Amino acid sequence: MAVSTMNDWFNQKILDPFYQILSRGMEPKQLAFSAALGITLGIFPICGVTVLLCGIAIALLGSLCHAPTVMLANFVATPIELSLVVPFLRFGEVISGGPHFPLTSEALKKVLTGQASHEVLLSIAHALLGWLVASPLFLAALYIIFFPFFKILVRKFGSVSLTPSKSPNLFTEIRLKVRDV
């Protein structure tokens, strides 16, 4: 039952919006750039700020990016964001030559009691530095990876005509199939 619910959630929140984006026949270059931008901004090492960053990028770039694709990619990048906070922190420490922020239970106690405010701010600055240096590389690599895929997907799904008997929520080609055990 839980697997079916998870499958339904994934289809409704990720695959169906993705299919709707593809069915509108956007340019593969624009979709690849937008997805790469959404993921790159979505891995920003301060949680809760990525939607605001994406909104600012959409406002600044205007028609150069596709807003729904940027936001969907940002949403998909959330688990990746959480897993990259520590690598960005360590990368920023290496770049700046700054002190190593300990990730121990003792350091957590100091953070929670407010005794390590300077160290926490410095670690946030290191994580931001790590992201700032790595993000152009991520953006370029993701664009290079995504462009051929979007070229194929737009060709396959971009000219789909939706008739009343065919709902846009029926994305059967990519839906996850779960076998009941």
Contacts in CASP RR format, 6 or more apart in sequence:
PFRMAT RR
TARGET T0000
AUTHOR 0000-0000-0000
METHOD contacts of the structure
MODEL  1
MAVSTMNDWFNQKILDPFYQILSRGMEPKQLAFSAALGITLGIFPICGVT
VLLCGIAIALLGSLCHAPTVMLANFVATPIELSLVVPFLRFGEVISGGPH
FPLTSEALKKVLTGQASHEVLLSIAHALLGWLVASPLFLAALYIIFFPFF
KILVRKFGSVSLTPSKSPNLFTEIRLKVRDV
3 178 0 8 1.000
4 178 0 8 1.000
4 180 0 8 1.000
7 175 0 8 1.000
7 176 0 8 1.000
7 178 0 8 1.000
10 176 0 8 1.000
11 171 0 8 1.000
11 175 0 8 1.000
11 176 0 8 1.000
12 169 0 8 1.000
13 75 0 8 1.000
14 72 0 8 1.000
14 75 0 8 1.000
14 76 0 8 1.000
15 171 0 8 1.000
15 174 0 8 1.000
15 175 0 8 1.000
15 176 0 8 1.000
16 168 0 8 1.000
16 169 0 8 1.000
16 171 0 8 1.000
17 68 0 8 1.000
17 72 0 8 1.000
18 72 0 8 1.000
18 171 0 8 1.000
18 174 0 8 1.000
19 157 0 8 1.000
19 168 0 8 1.000
19 171 0 8 1.000
19 174 0 8 1.000
20 68 0 8 1.000
20 168 0 8 1.000
21 31 0 8 1.000
21 66 0 8 1.000
21 68 0 8 1.000
21 69 0 8 1.000
21 72 0 8 1.000
22 31 0 8 1.000
22 153 0 8 1.000
22 154 0 8 1.000
22 156 0 8 1.000
22 157 0 8 1.000
22 158 0 8 1.000
23 157 0 8 1.000
23 158 0 8 1.000
23 160 0 8 1.000
23 162 0 8 1.000
23 168 0 8 1.000
24 158 0 8 1.000
25 154 0 8 1.000
25 158 0 8 1.000
25 159 0 8 1.000
26 66 0 8 1.000
26 69 0 8 1.000
26 154 0 8 1.000
27 154 0 8 1.000
28 147 0 8 1.000
28 150 0 8 1.000
28 151 0 8 1.000
28 153 0 8 1.000
28 154 0 8 1.000
29 147 0 8 1.000
29 150 0 8 1.000
30 64 0 8 1.000
30 65 0 8 1.000
30 66 0 8 1.000
31 66 0 8 1.000
31 69 0 8 1.000
31 146 0 8 1.000
31 150 0 8 1.000
31 154 0 8 1.000
32 143 0 8 1.000
32 146 0 8 1.000
32 147 0 8 1.000
32 149 0 8 1.000
32 150 0 8 1.000
33 64 0 8 1.000
33 65 0 8 1.000
33 143 0 8 1.000
34 65 0 8 1.000
34 66 0 8 1.000
34 67 0 8 1.000
34 69 0 8 1.000
34 70 0 8 1.000
34 73 0 8 1.000
35 69 0 8 1.000
35 70 0 8 1.000
35 72 0 8 1.000
35 73 0 8 1.000
35 142 0 8 1.000
35 146 0 8 1.000
35 150 0 8 1.000
36 73 0 8 1.000
36 138 0 8 1.000
36 139 0 8 1.000
36 140 0 8 1.000
36 142 0 8 1.000
36 143 0 8 1.000
36 146 0 8 1.000
37 54 0 8 1.000
37 57 0 8 1.000
37 61 0 8 1.000
37 65 0 8 1.000
37 70 0 8 1.000
37 73 0 8 1.000
37 139 0 8 1.000
38 54 0 8 1.000
38 57 0 8 1.000
38 69 0 8 1.000
38 70 0 8 1.000
38 71 0 8 1.000
38 73 0 8 1.000
38 74 0 8 1.000
38 77 0 8 1.000
39 73 0 8 1.000
39 74 0 8 1.000
39 76 0 8 1.000
39 77 0 8 1.000
39 80 0 8 1.000
39 138 0 8 1.000
39 142 0 8 1.000
40 135 0 8 1.000
40 138 0 8 1.000
40 139 0 8 1.000
40 142 0 8 1.000
41 50 0 8 1.000
41 53 0 8 1.000
41 54 0 8 1.000
41 57 0 8 1.000
41 70 0 8 1.000
41 74 0 8 1.000
41 77 0 8 1.000
42 50 0 8 1.000
42 53 0 8 1.000
42 54 0 8 1.000
42 73 0 8 1.000
42 74 0 8 1.000
42 77 0 8 1.000
42 78 0 8 1.000
42 80 0 8 1.000
42 81 0 8 1.000
43 50 0 8 1.000
43 77 0 8 1.000
43 80 0 8 1.000
43 81 0 8 1.000
43 84 0 8 1.000
43 131 0 8 1.000
43 135 0 8 1.000
43 138 0 8 1.000
44 50 0 8 1.000
44 53 0 8 1.000
44 81 0 8 1.000
44 131 0 8 1.000
45 81 0 8 1.000
45 84 0 8 1.000
45 85 0 8 1.000
45 88 0 8 1.000
45 89 0 8 1.000
45 124 0 8 1.000
45 127 0 8 1.000
45 128 0 8 1.000
45 130 0 8 1.000
45 131 0 8 1.000
46 124 0 8 1.000
46 127 0 8 1.000
46 128 0 8 1.000
47 81 0 8 1.000
47 82 0 8 1.000
47 85 0 8 1.000
50 74 0 8 1.000
50 77 0 8 1.000
50 78 0 8 1.000
50 81 0 8 1.000
51 71 0 8 1.000
51 74 0 8 1.000
54 70 0 8 1.000
54 71 0 8 1.000
54 74 0 8 1.000
55 67 0 8 1.000
55 70 0 8 1.000
57 65 0 8 1.000
57 70 0 8 1.000
58 65 0 8 1.000
58 67 0 8 1.000
58 70 0 8 1.000
58 71 0 8 1.000
85 127 0 8 1.000
86 103 0 8 1.000
88 126 0 8 1.000
88 127 0 8 1.000
88 128 0 8 1.000
88 130 0 8 1.000
88 131 0 8 1.000
88 134 0 8 1.000
89 101 0 8 1.000
89 123 0 8 1.000
89 126 0 8 1.000
89 127 0 8 1.000
89 130 0 8 1.000
91 129 0 8 1.000
91 130 0 8 1.000
91 133 0 8 1.000
91 134 0 8 1.000
92 126 0 8 1.000
92 127 0 8 1.000
92 129 0 8 1.000
92 130 0 8 1.000
92 133 0 8 1.000
93 99 0 8 1.000
93 100 0 8 1.000
93 101 0 8 1.000
93 126 0 8 1.000
95 126 0 8 1.000
95 129 0 8 1.000
95 130 0 8 1.000
95 133 0 8 1.000
96 126 0 8 1.000
96 129 0 8 1.000
98 122 0 8 1.000
98 126 0 8 1.000
99 119 0 8 1.000
99 122 0 8 1.000
101 107 0 8 1.000
101 119 0 8 1.000
101 122 0 8 1.000
101 123 0 8 1.000
101 126 0 8 1.000
107 116 0 8 1.000
107 119 0 8 1.000
110 116 0 8 1.000
110 119 0 8 1.000
111 120 0 8 1.000
162 168 0 8 1.000
END
